[in-house]
Amino acid sequence: MLILENVTRRFGSFAAVENVSVQIPQGQMVGVIGRSGAGKSTLLRMLNRLIDPSDGVVRFNEVQVSSLKGAALRNWQRDCAMIFQQFNLVPRLNVLTNVMLGRLNHRSTLLNLAGSWSRSERAMAIMALERLGIAQTALQRAGTLSGGQQQRVAIARALMQSPKMLLADEPIASLDPLNAQIVMDSLKSINQEEGITVITNLHTLDTARTYCERVIGMAGGKVVFDGPADQLTADAVRMIYGAEGEDLSEGITSTSLGSSGGTESIGSLEPAA
Ligand SMILES: Nc1ncnc2c1ncn2[C@@H]1O[C@H](COP(=O)(O)OP(=O)(O)OP(=O)(O)O)[C@@H](O)[C@H]1O
């Protein structure tokens, strides 16, 4: 169970995230939605301590995440893998090596300095790539792959960490609808098959509805909605997106994603850009 208690992050006097308290049981798939600047990325980054809360507490089971230091903090960051909109691969290295880099925090410093990978690490990386359907790219330079393939490499690298939780910061914002669907299907299957908690920031409401059992809506740094996707009523959408919610149309489907699990197609509710 991940627990946030009155978590606040200020930049100067401005509160990007204010007084957020939520509990996320292990194995949930959670979508965090909200307008640009609502505080979604800041919230996610505090979970794996890329940035620290100004106030409040983040706990994972009995561990007080927000006060970890040194090796314990590195262990937490290993358990709490993160993928990003811009993939963050090393473009000049091949795909296999990029994926194996996810294993660094499991190795001794000496082994890392030696710079060699074991047979079992290679096999694990190939298996992760196979799971994501891109094993054929293993020896290609990562920078030569399409955006959708690169994001799948990033997910494979995250899996190499054997994480308890996968944080995804706008994982499909740079992708076309087909690649976005492939990436979201991958996150969903990892969530369902490995029981890994997935918390993902999303720009499009329809994606959150399609893939996430729970949606957290943020506005002005605060949580203004927290519930199952099917409770995202028009009123809830207005709370999250404010006046722009008035302009949302059920009919816009250009970025609508239907999961490969055969989810019934639903109308897209996408805020005006
Ligand atoms: N390092 C920083 N210094 C100052 N202000 C920051 C910093 N990081 C974020 N902010 C501010 O905090 C607010 C929330 O930013 P955040 O990136 O969390 O929003 P977001 O909901 O993820 O937006 P987007 O969807 O555009 O990524 C914004 O007003 C942003 O300008």
Residues whose N, C-alpha, C, O or C-beta is under 5 A from the ligand:
A	BS01	LIG	F11 A16 R35 S36 G37 A38 G39 K40 S41 T42 L43
